[in-house]
Amino acid sequence: MAYSAFAKQKGGGAIVPSKIIDFSAKKSELVEHSWVDIAEVFDIGKVKSWMQSENLSRPSSPGRIMVPWKQCFDYGCEAIADPDNVEFFGRFLGALRASPPLRDLASNISKYLGNNTAAVQLRVEEDWQHHARKLLEKKPGGTFLLTPYDILIKVANTSELKGYKRWLVFCDQKAMPWTTEEIKDEARDRLGIDLIFKSDLMDKFQFPESSIKNANLDFEIGILTPAYVGLHQSSFSNMLYRTAKLLLESEPAHYLYSVPGPFAKKRAAM
């Protein structure tokens, strides 16, 4: 997304790489990435069609500009917040869909779980813990470094969400500082909430190994879920909200837990 915005601003174009980094949310593995075929993650046909419609498609050439991922990410965050780019990014998000196999899997999981299961993002993995502590050192008082229980009690306290007693958890399980059983037991015993992790469904569905494929699978399930609670500072949550709103053509039932007070807050239009 950021590359496309960068290319559009510079009056140039962009190319679709054949492979992308399979980022791990485990802090000790921040520099130990593997690579994944991009066509296994995204629907490249949709992306390329969008690029052609925006006149962004270019052949690979020695003169192309390579943008470091951190610069790319930061630029993309600024670009998507620019009101002048709303329509551009709306068209892009409509094209940035998971690969057909991942979309099919998301649809099957959603049907299996039914309309009484909502989704909650537990953005508490090691990389976020590390990043959030750095942010709090610069500016104390934020509400974004929470434990799973801190997040789930806000969900349980929110009146609009009390009808959901079963929640599918979006997270990178391999990078969690807590075990899934610890989180599930506390949620059930103290809050009366039943949590489902993807590992609980492994006897019914075959899940991908890579973190980025699982993240994109979560994204597609999130589009279909009747309600979602996530982190305001999460690019995943922000893009999910915009994509769901675009595809549903209505305001999705998305809430934020990273807000002051004991409740999750309905996301304002953006």
N, C-alpha and C positions, 0 to 999 in steps of 0.2 A: 504494500500500500504506500509506504513512504517512498520507495523507489519510483513508483508511478507519479506521485505528487512532485517529486524532485524533477523527474523527466518532463512533466507537463510545464512546470515553472520555467525550466531552462529551454523550453521549446524543442526538446529532443524526444527520444524514445527510450524503450526499455526492452530487455529480453527476459524470458522465463528460464531460470536455471534448471538443469536436469536433476540436481540433487539439492537438498536443504539440510541444515543441521538439526539433528534430533536432540534438542535442548533438554537437559536434565535439571529438575528443580532441587536436586541434592547438592548442597553447598560444596561438598568435597569433590564433586564431579564437574564443577563449573568449566573446567578447561579440558575435560575428557569427553568431548562430543563424538558421536558417530554421525553417519550421513544416511539419508533416506531418499529414495526416488520420489521426486515431487509429485509425480502422477499417482503415487499410492496415498498421498495425503489430500491433494486438491483435485478438483475437476478442471484439468488443464484446458479442455475444450472451451469451457465457459470463460476462463480467464483470457485466453487468446482471442476469443470473439469480442470480449469487452475491449481489449487493447486495440484491436483493429478498428472498432467503432469510435474509439477516442483518438485514433491516429497515433498510437504510441508504439506499435509494433516496429521493431528494427532488427535487422540481422546482426549477429555477433560481429564485432569489428575490433581491431587493435586500438582504435581511438575512443572506446567507450570509457565512461567514468565509473570507477568502482567506489562505492560508498561503504565505509565501515558499518557493521551492524548497529553499533551503539549510536552513531550519528544518524543512521537510517531510522532507528526506533524513535529517537528524540524528535527528529524532524517530522515523522509521521504523526506523533502525538500533537504537535503544534498545528500541523496541516489539517487534521481532522476536526480540530476545535475551531477552525476559521469558518465563520458563517458563509464566506464566499465559496467554500468548497463543499457545501451540503449536498448539492445535486450530484457533483462529481463522485463523492464518496458513496452516495446512495446507490448510484449505478454500479460502482465497484463492489460494494458489499453484496449486491444481488448476484454478482458473478463469482465471488470468492466463496464457493461452496466446497464441501468435502468431496472426495472421490465417490463415484457411484457405489462401490462396495461399502464404504463407511456410512453413506446415507441410508442404504438398505438396512444395515445393521442397526442404526439409530432408530429407524422406523419400527423395526421388529421389537427392539427393547422397549420403546415407548408404548407400543400396543400391549406388550406383556405386562408392563407396570400399571397401565390404566390411567384414568383421569384423576384418581385420588392420590397419586404420588407426585409431589412437587420436587424441585431440585434446589440444593443449597451448595454454594461454593465455600469450601473450607480452605481459604488461601492462607495456610499456616505452615507451608513447607519450609525446608531449611533455607532456601535461597531468599524467600520473603522475610523470614525472621531476621536474617543477616541484613537485608536491605532496609527493613523497617527500623531496626535499631540505629542504623546510620542516620536515617531521616530524623529520628527522635533526638539524636544527639545535637543536630543542628536546630531543630525546632520542637521542643518538648510539648506534650499535651495532645498528640494525635490519638485517634480512635481506630487505628488500623492494625495495631499489633495485639491481636487477641488470641486466646486459647480456643479450641473447639467448643468448650462449654460456654465461654463468653459469647460466642456467635450464636449458639443454639438456644440459649436462654432468651436472647432477643427475638429469635424466630418464635419460640413458644409464647412469648408475651404479646405478640402482635395479633390483634383481634382479627384482622382480615385473613390471617394464615392459620387460625385455630382449627379450621376444617381439615387441614392436612396433618395426619398423624404419621405418615410415612414419607421419608425424604431420601431421594437419591443424592449421594454426595459426589461432587465434582472436586477432584484433587489428584495430585500425583502421589499415589500411595507409597511408591518406593522412596519418596523424599520426606515422609511425615515423621516428625519427632515423637509421635504417639502411635501406638498400635491401633488398628481398626477396632479390635475388641474393646480396648480401653474406652475409645470414643463412643462406641455403640452402647456399652454397658452404662456409662454415665448418662447418656441421653435418654435411655429407656428408664433407668432407675430414678433419676432425679427430675426428668421433664416429661416422661410419658411419650417420648418420640421414638419411633423405630427408624433407624438409619439403614440404608442399603448402599454398600460399596460395590463397585464392579466385580471385585473378587468374590462377592456373594452370589454372583450370577454366572460364574465360570462353568458350572455344570449344565447351563442352559445355552450359553452363547460362547463363541470363540472370539476372544478379544485380541487386538494387535499387541505386539511386544513393545513397540516404540512409544515414548512419551508423547511425541508430537501427534502421532496417529490417534492416541487415546484422547488427547486434548481436543482434536478436531471432531472425534466421535462425541465427546461431551458437548461440544458446541452445537452439533446437529440435534442431539437429544434436547438441549436447552431451548432450541427453537420450538420444539414440539411440546415442552412441558407446560402444564397449566399455570404454574407460578415458579418464580425463581428469586433467590436471595443471594446477593453477591457483594463483593468489595468494590467500593467506588473508585479506588485507585487502580483497579485491574483493567488492563486493556481487553482481556477476555470478556469481562462483564460488560464493558462499554460497547464493544463491537457486537456482542450478543444482543444487547438491547436494541441497537440500531437495526441490526439485521432482522430480528423478530418483528419489529415495528414495520419495517419495509415489507416483509413477506406476508404478514398477517393483515396489513393495511388497517391496523388499529393499535391502540395503546396496550402493550403487553403488561401482564401483572408481574412487574419486576420491582424488587425491593433492595434496599441497601442496609447492610449491618454496620458499616463503618461510619456511624453517625452518633452524636452524643445522646445519652439517655438509654433507657432499658428496652426500647423497641426498635425493630427494623422500620425503615421509612420508605414509603412508596417513592419510586424514582420519579423525579420531575421530568417533564418533556425536555429533550435535548436534540 
